[in-house]
Amino acid sequence: MASISVFGLGYVGCVGIACLAKLGHKVVGCDVDESKVRRIAKGLPTIVERDVDEVMLEGFKAGLISATTSPMEAVSKTNISFLCVGTPNAPDGRLDTTYLMSAVKSIAEAIRSKSTFHIVVIRSTVPPGTNAAAIELIEKISGKREGVNFAVASNPEFLREGMAVADYLNPPLTVIGCESRRALDTLRNLYSTLGSEIVEVEPKVAEIIKFVNNSYHALKVTFGNEIGAICKKLDIDSHSVMNLFCKDTQLNISPYYFKPGFAYGGSCLPKDLRGLNFLAESNQVDVPVLSSIENSNNEHIKRVLNRVQEIGVRSVGIIGLTFKAGTDDLRNSAAIRLAEGVLGKGCSLSIYDRYLNIARETETNLRELNKRIPHLLPLLVKDVEDVVESTSLVIITVRNPEIPELVRKYPEIHFLDLVRMKDPSVETLPNYEGFCW
Ligand SMILES: NC(=O)c1ccc[n+]([C@@H]2O[C@H](COP(=O)([O-])OP(=O)(O)OC[C@H]3O[C@@H](n4cnc5c(N)ncnc54)[C@H](O)[C@@H]3O)[C@@H](O)[C@H]2O)c1
């Protein structure tokens, strides 16, 4: 049984107190709002939420729940503090951590007079870097050392209002970002009874994941609604469409396509997206999400070109020109646009593509290539080694087994990887750069 103080008695804190008590822990609630503290001290929730009344009362009757407005008391009685303080948007959009940092400050003052190890757990949604800022503030105020006297863990809360108790006790996963092994082991032990997967990550990863999750959830809602609006105009049952969509767990509801890297292209994605946007437009349906996808893809190609400019080289090699590895299909290939962009920046260019090299061995294919990419065909080299000759930067757009060796062999050449070769020995080399990871 752990002894835990919970700072912030709103939705997350209130549900947290009830559920932690249900799991058998002794919990002390702490808030600057006296009325909330009074309620929790009587075993009453501060929010309206399914199941929370009973669970809270059960814990209160078992003598596991108390509350105070004194951070000193809350910290001295416990060895873990959960921070569930609000982080609303500031006028410019950023999440304002003023209240959270004020709670951290009060915890730091209490840690100053504590002789035992204290773990501060940030459950609020916070911008990346908050964990590090909290450590700095606690060290400064308490005079104690992170990892020795205290630790700060980032442990985002994934509950949904309306299902909060059930979600708290059965989270999709438990994410913990913390530099201290001791704290990680304590928290692992605390969460072991929940049965959900516990994932240890860097604190910044734990911090940004809530932004990513919730933005994706918002995208799902708007995507579904835009499909619904188009379907309705076309007299198609959108629920039937989306149910079908969700049945595809290989490409649709799956990790597929979720790897930050290079732009999409090919014969299907650009064509069919344009076709859907045409259907929307011709039926007077505004679809800002669907109609911005192509712009986002174009922006990504520009981002690569901007990086090429930043690196500041005059000679570039590209490995991979087709729209993906294993095919000679050049239709709507983003790599072609990249190659044209590189030429447009006034750089010299050489290109290696093992599948185009196979394709151009036949006369029909060669004629076709001459039609499609007459401006790029003369730049195609026969051997992967040729692409590094007299270039200062090589851009990788396809996974190719020969590339890791090239990166090792040519330390003076900068390799910009757009697809992540997943070779850890190469990723640490100074001449290797992952594009968006
Ligand atoms: N509400 C949700 O469904 C949900 C889900 C997951 C994560 N979160 C995140 O959890 C955090 C809390 O959200 P919430 O909805 O529970 O907020 P809330 O506004 O309901 O509660 C925040 C509480 O913090 C208290 N507080 C402010 N300053 C304090 C201080 N210095 N010391 C102690 N308490 C203080 C406030 O009085 C308030 O009771 C936010 O970062 C939010 O983004 C919320």
The ligand as a Tripos MOL2 file, in Angstrom:
@<TRIPOS>MOLECULE
LIG
   44    48     1     0     0
SMALL
NO_CHARGES

@<TRIPOS>ATOM
      1 N1        -10.7100   16.2840  -17.6010 N.am      1 LIG1
      2 C1        -10.2580   15.2560  -18.2700 C.2       1 LIG1
      3 O1        -10.9790   14.4290  -18.7970 O.2       1 LIG1
      4 C2         -8.7690   15.0450  -18.3660 C.ar      1 LIG1
      5 C3         -8.2940   13.8080  -18.8220 C.ar      1 LIG1
      6 C4         -6.9320   13.6100  -18.8680 C.ar      1 LIG1
      7 C5         -6.0500   14.6210  -18.5120 C.ar      1 LIG1
      8 N2         -6.5450   15.8270  -18.0950 N.ar      1 LIG1
      9 C6         -5.5800   16.8500  -17.7000 C.3       1 LIG1
     10 O2         -5.4720   16.8130  -16.2720 O.3       1 LIG1
     11 C7         -5.3050   18.1210  -15.7480 C.3       1 LIG1
     12 C8         -6.4250   18.4560  -14.7750 C.3       1 LIG1
     13 O3         -7.6360   18.4590  -15.4910 O.3       1 LIG1
     14 P1         -9.0380   18.5780  -14.7530 P.3       1 LIG1
     15 O4        -10.0730   18.4740  -15.8100 O.co2     1 LIG1
     16 O5         -9.0740   17.6430  -13.6010 O.co2     1 LIG1
     17 O6         -8.9380   20.1070  -14.2270 O.3       1 LIG1
     18 P2         -9.9230   20.8630  -13.2150 P.3       1 LIG1
     19 O7         -9.9150   22.2810  -13.6500 O.co2     1 LIG1
     20 O8        -11.2120   20.1380  -13.1120 O.co2     1 LIG1
     21 O9         -9.1760   20.7470  -11.8210 O.3       1 LIG1
     22 C9         -7.9620   21.3610  -11.5540 C.3       1 LIG1
     23 C10        -7.8650   21.5850  -10.0620 C.3       1 LIG1
     24 O10        -6.5510   22.0810   -9.7450 O.3       1 LIG1
     25 C11        -6.7080   22.9510   -8.6300 C.3       1 LIG1
     26 N3         -5.5060   23.7470   -8.4290 N.ar      1 LIG1
     27 C12        -5.0950   24.8730   -9.0770 C.ar      1 LIG1
     28 N4         -3.9290   25.3020   -8.5680 N.ar      1 LIG1
     29 C13        -3.5720   24.4480   -7.5950 C.ar      1 LIG1
     30 C14        -2.4660   24.3580   -6.7050 C.ar      1 LIG1
     31 N5         -1.4600   25.2330   -6.7490 N.pl3     1 LIG1
     32 N6         -2.4400   23.3490   -5.8090 N.ar      1 LIG1
     33 C15        -3.4380   22.4560   -5.7470 C.ar      1 LIG1
     34 N7         -4.5050   22.4700   -6.5830 N.ar      1 LIG1
     35 C16        -4.5810   23.4610   -7.4770 C.ar      1 LIG1
     36 C17        -7.9580   23.7520   -8.9880 C.3       1 LIG1
     37 O11        -8.4950   24.4080   -7.8620 O.3       1 LIG1
     38 C18        -8.8510   22.6370   -9.5160 C.3       1 LIG1
     39 O12        -9.6280   22.0540   -8.4910 O.3       1 LIG1
     40 C19        -5.2400   19.0390  -16.9720 C.3       1 LIG1
     41 O13        -3.8970   19.2030  -17.3450 O.3       1 LIG1
     42 C20        -5.9990   18.2740  -18.0180 C.3       1 LIG1
     43 O14        -5.5890   18.6420  -19.3300 O.3       1 LIG1
     44 C21        -7.8860   16.0520  -18.0090 C.ar      1 LIG1
@<TRIPOS>BOND
     1     1     2 1
     2     2     3 2
     3     2     4 1
     4     4     5 ar
     5     4    44 ar
     6     5     6 ar
     7     6     7 ar
     8     7     8 ar
     9     8     9 1
    10     8    44 ar
    11     9    10 1
    12     9    42 1
    13    10    11 1
    14    11    12 1
    15    11    40 1
    16    12    13 1
    17    13    14 1
    18    14    15 2
    19    14    16 1
    20    14    17 1
    21    17    18 1
    22    18    19 2
    23    18    20 1
    24    18    21 1
    25    21    22 1
    26    22    23 1
    27    23    24 1
    28    23    38 1
    29    24    25 1
    30    25    26 1
    31    25    36 1
    32    26    27 ar
    33    26    35 ar
    34    27    28 ar
    35    28    29 ar
    36    29    30 ar
    37    29    35 ar
    38    30    31 1
    39    30    32 ar
    40    32    33 ar
    41    33    34 ar
    42    34    35 ar
    43    36    37 1
    44    36    38 1
    45    38    39 1
    46    40    41 1
    47    40    42 1
    48    42    43 1
@<TRIPOS>SUBSTRUCTURE
     1 LIG1         1 GROUP 0 **** ****
